[in-house]
């Protein structure tokens, strides 16, 4: 996150590993948050103070696919060009 700008107040991250094929699958996986007793990923998705979110997807050497969501209360982008989106096979939403 710091590579492209500066977050303020609070920032957190959720990571999904699995065989996701679309955004809906990843979102439902994080909402259900199975295996985490206190459901931290669900809590992040429903935290009203997070007004900014960044998302990246890609392959993972052990878990096949992964998605990373970065949440921030406030975020100021640096004045540099936005990198071109990376196309990942199997992820039409990247």
C-alpha positions in Angstrom: 0.0 0.0 0.0 2.8 2.4 0.9 4.3 1.9 -2.6 1.5 3.9 -4.1 0.4 6.3 -1.4 -0.1 6.9 2.3 -2.8 5.5 4.6 -4.1 7.4 7.6 -5.8 6.4 10.9 -6.1 2.6 10.3 -5.3 0.0 7.6 -5.8 -3.7 7.6 -5.4 -6.6 5.2 -7.4 -9.8 4.4 -5.9 -12.6 2.3 -7.9 -15.4 0.6 -6.3 -18.6 -0.6 -8.0 -21.3 -2.6 -9.4 -22.2 -6.0 -11.4 -19.0 -6.6 -12.5 -18.4 -10.1 -14.4 -15.1 -9.6 -14.8 -12.1 -7.3 -18.1 -13.5 -5.8 -16.4 -16.7 -4.7 -13.6 -14.8 -2.9 -16.0 -12.3 -1.3 -18.2 -15.2 0.1 -15.1 -17.0 1.3 -14.1 -13.9 3.3 -17.6 -13.3 4.6 -18.0 -16.9 5.8 -14.4 -16.8 7.2 -14.6 -20.5 8.1 -11.7 -21.7 10.3 -11.3 -18.3 12.1 -13.0 -18.4 15.4 -13.3 -14.6 15.8 -14.1 -14.0 12.0 -11.5 -11.2 11.4 -12.1 -11.1 7.6 -15.8 -10.7 8.1 -15.3 -7.9 10.6 -13.0 -6.0 8.2 -15.6 -6.3 5.3 -18.3 -4.8 7.6 -16.1 -2.1 9.3 -17.9 1.1 8.3 -14.8 3.3 8.9 -12.9 1.7 6.0 -13.7 3.9 3.1 -11.0 2.7 0.7 -10.1 -0.8 -0.5 -7.4 -2.1 -2.8 -7.4 -5.6 -4.4 -4.8 -7.8 -6.0 -5.1 -11.3 -7.2 -2.6 -13.9 -8.4 -1.3 -17.4 -8.3 0.2 -19.0 -5.2 2.9 -21.7 -5.2 1.1 -23.9 -2.6 -2.5 -22.7 -2.5 -3.2 -22.3 -6.3 -4.8 -18.9 -6.2 -4.9 -15.9 -3.8 -6.6 -12.6 -3.4 -5.3 -9.8 -1.1 -7.6 -6.9 0.0 -6.1 -3.9 1.7 -8.5 -1.7 3.7 -7.9 1.9 4.8 -9.9 4.6 6.6 -8.2 7.3 4.6 -5.8 7.0 1.7 -3.9 9.5 -0.3 -2.4 8.4 -3.6 1.0 9.6 -4.7 1.1 11.6 -7.9 2.4 8.9 -10.1 0.8 7.0 -12.9 -1.4 4.1 -12.0 0.1 0.8 -13.1 -1.7 -1.2 -15.7 -3.9 -4.0 -14.4 -2.3 -7.4 -14.6 -4.3 -10.1 -16.4 -4.4 -13.4 -14.6 -5.8 -16.4 -16.4 -9.0 -17.5 -14.7 -9.7 -14.1 -13.1 -11.8 -12.1 -15.5 -12.3 -9.5 -12.7 -8.7 -8.4 -12.4 
